[in-house]
């Protein structure tokens, strides 16, 4: 219970720091949403000042931050400068698809990298190990935006297997057909996320497995005549899971950050695309709202990873 309270306090403290740094960084950036209006001869200075007063931008930076924090505590992120819609409702509309993409990619990366990394280590210096190492290096060095363009050209333009962009087909569908149609549109972006995330994870798991195979306790278990399944279940996997879970928790920001690029390329109406478009237009309420939601989900994922580690390794509770 004490450990859980410490984790919650850490989460709140980190959210506070992120909010301060993000707020100052955004307002320190050159230009603003009203820069276009200042260049418009039909927009008077009085009208611009009136708009700034409506959105509370006429106050000092400190008072703007205080007002924003108090509103955020009630999940009120303000009104979008561009659409005039409530920021919270806009984020909620797009949150589901971003979470679905990232969670699917995370689970797939965990399962595939665990299988391939362990199998590569068990076939050390054989053809399978060499093949997996080459694939891992390609994955590790491949930019997600470049792979996304290759996938679009190959699978959408040339082979016409998957849609190029969007979440839905032109024909309206409902029920399970609508869900399957959405899943079909997400195959390419999620595939890119999985392939890009596999490389470093496979290399890491292969390296850890090789260390386990060289350990004294593994040689002792081997001398007892245990089968390969028993060695894998009782000696390899229990020693692999804690560091893997730690790495998965640390990789969450990269996955969520990568969805900004992929959602923009594939035209997916998720939080990544919303953040990108709001950053271009200097839509402060939307930028801050998406940043805080993303930070909260990332910190929450790391906290759950720590709790799982404490469950797997009770000695961590002493720290």
Secondary structure, 3 states (H helix, E strand, C coil): CHHHHHHHHHHHHHHHHHHHHHHHHHHHCCCCCCHHHHHCCCCCHHHHHHHHHHCCCCCCHHHHHHHHHHHHHCCCCCECCCCCCEHHHHHHHHHHHHHHHHHHHHHHHHHHHHHHHHHHHHCCCCHHHHHHHHHHHHHHHCCHHHHHHHHHHHHHHHCCCCCCCCCCCCCCCCCHHHHHHHHHHCHHHHHHHHHHHHHHHHHHHHHHHHHHHCCHHHHHHHHCCCCHHHHHHHHHHHHHHHHHHHHHHHHHHHHHHHHHHHHHHHCCCCHHHHHHHHHHHCCHHHHHHHHHHHHHHHHHHHHHHHHHHHHHCHHHHHC
